[in-house]
């Protein structure tokens, strides 16, 4: 199956997302319930599951605050448990796939983030830390290990010599593309059940 065909399959399977996705995720594009995302339906732009978790936390906080002002809807514990299980299952799959490609889960997330948000100039270490939800020094150490492994280039920003920009090497581009393809296959497989779970949970939310 070609990449474009996979993208179409995922888009079809997740139809209706825009009708219920949390406002805090409105800018993340078609699919934000996975660590391989597509912004505005374009395969080459990605979002990591760290962004998803941050967005979900924000949505839960807003929801809790709203519920405190009125009567809370009955909690669907079964669907919530199914949702968390689906996330754990996908992250387990992702970690195994990364390991088979010779990467740790964190290295995979770093490469994905650099590719998805670095555009042509590259991504700063600070931005990488922000996207991975880690401290700056941890991101700097990760970037150094990736450079030593021949997976990223580190160059000074021509507009600000204090900033280091990270870009992918040819080797990491190849690994990331292969990983992205198998992730899209997994997404295509699991998305119908996940959409059903999330749609059910969203239908129980408080009216605005």
Residue pairs with C-beta under 8 A, 6 or more apart in sequence:
1 9
1 185
3 43
3 181
3 184
4 43
6 181
6 184
6 185
6 188
7 38
7 41
7 43
7 184
9 188
10 30
10 31
10 38
10 184
10 187
10 188
10 191
11 30
11 31
11 38
11 41
13 188
13 191
13 192
13 195
14 30
14 31
14 191
14 195
16 195
16 199
17 30
17 31
17 195
20 198
20 199
20 202
20 203
21 32
22 55
22 56
22 58
22 59
22 62
23 59
23 62
24 55
24 58
24 59
24 62
25 32
25 52
25 55
25 59
28 37
28 39
28 47
28 51
28 52
28 55
29 37
29 38
29 39
29 40
29 41
29 45
29 47
30 37
30 38
30 39
30 40
30 41
31 37
31 38
31 187
31 191
32 47
32 51
32 52
32 55
33 52
33 87
33 191
33 194
33 198
34 49
34 52
34 90
34 183
34 187
35 47
35 48
35 49
35 50
35 52
35 90
35 91
35 94
35 109
35 112
35 183
36 46
36 47
36 112
36 180
36 183
36 184
36 187
37 45
37 46
37 47
37 48
37 51
37 116
38 45
38 46
39 45
39 46
39 47
39 116
43 180
44 115
45 116
46 112
46 113
46 115
46 116
46 180
47 116
48 109
48 112
48 113
48 116
48 131
48 132
49 87
49 90
49 91
49 94
49 109
50 109
50 131
50 132
50 133
51 131
53 133
54 133
63 205
63 206
66 206
67 73
67 206
70 206
72 206
73 204
73 205
73 206
74 204
76 200
76 201
76 204
79 197
79 200
79 201
80 201
82 197
83 194
83 197
83 198
83 201
86 190
86 193
86 194
86 197
89 190
90 186
90 190
91 105
93 186
94 105
94 108
94 183
95 105
97 108
97 179
97 182
97 183
97 186
98 104
98 105
98 107
98 108
98 179
99 105
101 108
101 175
101 178
101 179
102 175
103 111
103 175
103 179
106 132
106 142
107 142
107 145
107 146
107 149
107 151
108 176
108 179
109 132
110 128
110 132
110 139
110 142
110 143
110 146
110 152
111 146
111 151
111 152
111 168
111 172
111 175
111 176
112 176
112 180
113 123
113 128
113 131
113 132
114 122
114 123
114 128
114 152
114 166
114 167
114 168
115 168
115 173
115 176
117 123
117 127
117 131
118 165
118 166
118 167
118 168
121 157
121 165
122 153
122 155
122 165
122 166
122 167
123 131
123 165
123 166
123 167
124 157
124 163
124 164
124 165
124 166
125 136
125 139
125 140
125 143
125 163
125 164
125 166
126 136
126 139
126 163
128 139
128 142
128 143
128 166
129 135
129 136
129 138
129 139
129 140
132 139
132 142
134 142
143 152
143 154
143 164
143 166
144 154
146 152
146 166
146 172
147 153
147 154
150 169
150 171
150 172
151 168
151 169
151 171
151 172
151 175
152 166
152 167
152 168
152 169
152 172
153 166
153 167
153 168
153 169
154 164
154 165
154 166
155 164
155 165
155 167
156 163
156 164
156 165
157 163
157 164
157 165
168 176
